[in-house]
Structure formats: structure tokens, C-alpha cells
Amino acid sequence: MTEPAPDPGPPDPETPGPGTSAPGTPVPDTQGPGAPGAGTPGPEARETPAPAPASLTGPERSVLAMERRSWAGPGAKERAIREQLGISPVRYYQLLNALLDDRRALEEDPVTVNRLRRVRESRRGHR
């Protein structure tokens, strides 16, 4: 019967382990300009955009529904925005403007979104 090998103890910090070099020894550059893949980030370094939700949220749908309606005057619309959506008209128009650039809104209600885009562009042209 053979005796078990004695425990070598903790590694010596002065002795390089496998795949390392001794302190003060230059490490060869494996990612130099001519190395394959040089200059391209690895898969962990690439940022992938978060996938957009498949459909609009409830408040986003409510904003588009509000725009589908016709209004007797501007005061009626602002009052409805406050009462039905519970937000200020300024915030409403901020959300609406962002929705006009959102592909999900275009897919959900192309007629309304395209109409509002045309209105927005014509107003930008007058400024």
C-alpha cells in the first residue's frame, strides 16, 4: 500500500503558477495589431440593446386614444387629459411626442400616428 502524498500547502506567491510568468518577466502580447481578432471587442464587451416591449403600455394606449377623439376646443382636451389620465397637459404632450417616434405606436395605430407626424412636421416648418 502506498502512502498519500503530503499536502503541498498554500501556493508560494513568488513562484509562478501554470500559464503565468514570473514577476518582472514580460508577458508576450498575443493581441497585437497582427493578432487575429485584434481591435474587435469580445462578445462580453459588446453592448446589445434591450429588446423593446412587444406592445404599448396602458398609458401609452390612452394617449393615442385621446388623440383619436375630436375636441370642441383646446380647454376641453386639457381638462380631459387631467381628469382621465391624471397627468398635466405638458407631460401628456411630452409622452405623445415620444410616441410619435416609437415604432410600436406606428404599428398599433398607423393612421393616428402618421396624421400627428404630418402635423408636427408642418409646425416645425413654420418655426
Buried (B, 14 or more C-beta within 10 A) or exposed (E): EEEEEEEEEEEEEEEEEEEEEEEEEEEEEEEEEEEEEEEEEEEEEEEEEEEEEEEBEEEBBBBBEBBEEEEEEEEEBBEBBEEEBEBEBEEBEEBBEEBBEBEBBBEBBEEBBEEBEEEBEEEEEEE
